Amino acid sequence: MSIDKGTKEEITKKFQLHEKDTGSADVQIAILTERIAELTDHLKKAPKDHNSRLALLKLVGQRRKLLEYLNSTDTERYKNLIKRLKLRK
């Protein structure tokens, strides 16, 4: 389960900090969020797919670590990203 190249480029352009930014925490978190959403939809259709469930848990942990890093380094960027991705209620 991976996102296609076009979707990834679209997400990168939407969340990049400058023109050549492809790997900032913002972009990585946005891409992980998209992959998590796709895996969640897949698991609703195939609840016995345990390998995908483990992959989902790994992605959620990775995103959590990146969010903690972003919060500790730049709180304003963190808050803005949370709003844009609608992660917290």
Buried (B, 14 or more C-beta within 10 A) or exposed (E): BEBEEEBBEEBBEEBBEEEEEEEBBBBBBBBBBBBBEBBEEBBEEEEEBEEBBEBBEEBBEBBEEBBEBBBEEBEEBBEEBBEBBEEEE
